[in-house]
Amino acid sequence: MELTGLRELAWQMQRLCCMMAAFPAVGRRTARPWPWIASVLVLRCAPVEVVAPARDTSATLAAESPGASPAVAGESSPRGARDSGEPARDLMQFIGIGRGERVADVGVGDGDTIRRMAEAVGPSGVVYTRHDPRRLSAPAKPGASTEHEGILPENVVLMSTPDSAPFSAVARDLDLVTILFSYADLVAQGRDRLVFNRAVFAALAPERFYIIAAHGRSPASSAPGEGQVDEALVRRDVEAAGFVFVEAAWLAPSTEPSDVASTRYVLKFRRPK
């Protein structure tokens, strides 16, 4: 029966109840149930509008917006972490290299860091590097020895590659790529950083990580000095190449002597599928 017919029936029953109320009731159950039945029919026939509760989409938008600012997405920043009193992080612990992983460092490198990476991945892993870890730094500092000392670890593979194509042909499907305290050189030398970061993107396996450690300007400086780069610039560069920002931390000050005060930070990015 259509909705209009049901409503008409309910109205007719309500009239019948009124007429019956004018006569003496024959027994206790003669007339009193009818108003209740008619009311039920009216309620059953009335259309019901269901309003869904409002959904809080702020968390979803933050998670789905890789370019969202820290204020919107609740993301961290090295300066914010430092100012809030969070303790400094150890670089190797932040990187978190696992056994058997395929890792590449594409900076000018530090021999000690490369050796620590090789120890972390173990004999079943591999570390690709553009810097020979048997030397302290590359290029060598004035007066430093250029001779290679010791034996190159078996799980370290050297790559003689330019900034425009920093990976060798076999350095693919990587678990991790790092550039440690060398990104400022790309900026200072006018390198094509978009090409560089896209090369990192192509070398990584999906859902794997790109980590950049750098010297930032000191809080008292209005602009980065030599060897320094603002974290905001690095993040814009890397996200422009398709990466998703994951987290940031600040590092304990370097013990090496320096003419320019700086802060050290590290940024972690993920290559999406």
N, C-alpha and C positions, 0 to 999 in steps of 0.2 A: 504493500500500500504506500502511496506517495506521502510525502511529508505534509502536504496541505490537507489530504484526507484524514490523516491521523489527528491533526490539530482540530478539524471540524468535529470528529468523533469525541475528542476530549471535551470540547465546548458543549456538545449536546448532553454528555453525561453529567457535566457540572449543572446544567439546567435541570436535569432530572433529579439530581440530589436536592436542589433548592425546592422543587415541587414536593418531594417526599418529606422534606422537613416540615411542611405545613400540616401533615397528618400525624396522628399519634403513632409512635413506633410500636411495632408488633414484635416484641422481643428486643433484646439488647443488641443484636447483630444485624438488624434489618436495614437501617439507613446510614449508620455512621461510617461504614467502610467506603462508601462511594466517593465522598470528597477526597479521601486519601488516594483512592485508585485514580481518580481524575487528575490529581496533582502529579502523580507518578507519570501518567501518560504525557502530560504537558512537558515535564522535565525531560522525558525520553525523546520527545519530538523536537525539542529546542536544539538548534545547532550549537555546537561547542567549538570554541576557538582555542587551540592549544598554542601557547607562546613559549618557545624554547628559551631557556636561560641564556643570558649573555655570556659569550665565551671570551676569556682573557687571552688575547693573542700576543701579548707583549713578549712572552718567552719564545714563542714560535717565530715571531718576526726577527728576534735577535739571533736565533740559531740559524735562520735561513738567509740572513743578510750578512755575507762575509765582509762587506765594506762598511758595516755599521760602526759608529764611533764607540770608544770605550764607555762613554756616558750612557749610550743607549743599550749596548749589548752586554754590559757588565764585564767588559774585558779588562785585562790588566795592562799596565804600562810600566816600564822600568822606573820612570821618575815617580809615578804614583806609589809603586811598591816601596821605593826608597823613602819617600816622604812619610809614608804611613808606618814606618818602623819595621817593615818586614826584613828579616835577615838576608844577607847576601847569599847567593847560591854558588855552589861549586860548578864550574863549567862542564866537566866531564859527567857529573851526576845529572845535570840538566839535560845534556845530550842523550844520555841513557842508551848507550850502544849495547846490543845484545850479541850473544854468541852466535856465530855462523852468519852474521849479517854482511851485506854488501854495502860498503861505505865509500864515499869519495869526498876528499877535501880539495876545493878548487881555488884556494887562496895562495898567497906566496908561502904560507905555511910556517910551521914551527916544528923543528925536529922532534922535540920532546912530546908534543901533542900527537903527532903522527905515530910515534912509537906506542903511546898509551892507547890509541885507537886500535893498533895492530894487536896489542895484548887483549883488548876487550873483545874483539871479534873471534879470536882464537884461530887455531889452524884450519877450521872449516869455513872461516870467513875470509874476506878480502878487503883491503883498503887501497883505493886508487888515489894517487896524489900527484900534484903538479910540482911538488917539492921533494927533493931527496931528504929523507929524515936523518941521514948521516951528517947533514950540515945543519948548523944551528938555525940559520935563516937564509932566505933567498929573496932577492939577490943578497949576496954576502955584504956585510957591513965593511966600511973602509978599514983595512988592516986585518980583517978576519981571514982565516985560512980557507981556501977554496978546495982543499983536498978532502976527498971522501974518506971517512974513518969508519972502521968496523964493517960488518956484513949487513947487507940489506935483508930485512926479514922476508921470509918466503911468501908471506901473505900480503906483501906490499908491492903494488904495481905502479911504476912511474909513468906519467903521461906528459909528453912534451907537446903541449897544445897551447894555442893562442886564446885570448879572452873571447874572441868571436865564436870559437868552437872549443870550449874547455874540456870536452870529454873525448876519450879515445873510443874507437868503435866497439870495444868489448865492455865498456863501462855503461851498461844498460840495466834496466829493471832493478835499480838501486833501492835499498832500504832507507838510506840517509845520505844527504849532501850537506856539507858544511863549508862556510867561508868565514874564517876566524881572523878578525882584526885586519882585513884587507879590503873591505867594501869601500872604504874611504878612498883607496887608490883608484878604483873604477870611476869614482866621481871626479877626483882631482885630474885624472888623465883624460877625461872626456870620453870614456868608453861608452859603447851602446849598451846600456844596462838592461834595456828591454830584451835585446837579443841574448844577452848573457843569462838572464833569469829564465827566459823561455827555453834555453838549452838545458838548464837545470830541471825544468818541468818535464822536458822530454826524456831525460835520463832516469828520472825517478819512476818507480812502480806506483800505481794508483794507491791512494791513501797512505803514502809514506811521506817523510818529513825533510824539510829544508831549514837549516839552522844558521843564523848569522849572528856572530858576536862582533861588537865594534866598540870603539871609543866615542863617547858622546861629548858634547861641549860641557864645560863645568857650569854649575848653576849661576856663577857670577858673570859668565860670558854671554854676549848678545849674539854671537855667531860661532860656528864651529871653527876650530883652529886646524893646524896641519895634522893630518892623520885622524881627524875627527869627522863624524857624520851624524846628523840628527836622526833619531829613531823614526820620526814621522816620515822623513824622506825615504828611508829604507823600506818602510812598510808600504808606502804608496807605490814604489817601484815594483816590489814583489807581488803585491795584489794585482797590479796591472798585467802581470804575466799569467794570471789565472790561479794563483795560490790563495788559500784561505788561512787567515791568521788564527793561531791556536793560543799562544800564551807568550808572556814576556817576563823577564826577571833582571835584576841588576846584580852585578858581580862585585866581589871584593876588589878594592883598589889594587892595581899592579904593584909589585915590589920593585919593578925595574925603575931606575931613575928617569925622570922626564922633565923637560923644560916647560911643558904646558900641562896644567892641571886638567884632568878629565874624569868623566865617569865611564864605567864599563857596563855594557848591557848586552843582553842576548835575546833574540826574537826567534820564535818557532812558528813555522808555517807548514801547512799540509797540502799535498797535491790531491785534489778531488778526483773522483772517478772520471 
